């Protein structure tokens, strides 16, 4: 299975359908008169369907992990850290700004 970020997102969203399906079953139990066998068959069907959906999602997840090596993760993380100013740089930038309490509070 080839990794596609947008396809993976769609697979994740499809797994959330389980809540809508449970709502539908709930309405059927409350409003209809299903037999225990009908409810059992619906639940077994939902279990099988979502087992397939989650397996497909997990295969996509595994494919995404194989594309990212630990070195790539560290490099990406370090690149993001380099953009964060140090505490001293942040404090120095605040010293240059003449901000009063009234300036920072729009309600005053």
WOGITA-V690595 format. One record per helix or strand. SS is the DSSP state (H for helix, E for strand). FROM is the first residue (numbers start at 1). TO is the last residue. If there is no record, write none. Layout:
# WOGITA-V690595
ss: (SS | SS)
from: (FROM | FROM)
to: (TO | TO)
This chain:
# WOGITA-V690595
ss: (H | H | H | H | H | H)
from: (5 | 17 | 36 | 70 | 87 | 101)
to: (15 | 31 | 67 | 82 | 96 | 104)
